[in-house]
Amino acid sequence: MSENKLNNIDKGTKGENVAATFLLQNGYTILDRNWRFKHWEIDIIASKENKLHFIEVKTRTSKKFGNPEEGVNQKKMSSLKKGAEEYLFQNQQWILIQFDVIAITMKKEEVEEIFLIEDVFF
């Protein structure tokens, strides 16, 4: 595996850890992290106030390619929705659901900005 790819995996893991901490501090309960079914993956599945949240976490270390949330495209959201459908098939007790994005900008090891975008729909 190339050093650059390893750095991207490491950056993503750090971003997901930051996002999970942020969610816990804001009253969410983390149900699953990196939940997978076939080729679909959901970064974080959490609940708050009887609503199930499917959360995509996007982390960037610079704005060279735009803000982190700009990396969540139609294809990514379609994959997230397909994964969510399977999760809901396996966990049928949920009625209220929501798709969210957490955008994180980091400089070195420090969080520069964390931005929760709620109720995203494509």
Secondary structure, DSSP 8 states (H G I E B T S, - for coil): --HHHHHHHHHHHHHHHHHHHHHHHTT-EEEEEEEEETTEEEEEEEEETTEEEEEEEEEES-STT--GGGG--HHHHHHHHHHHHHHHHH-TT--EEEEEEEEEEEETTEEEEEEEE-S---
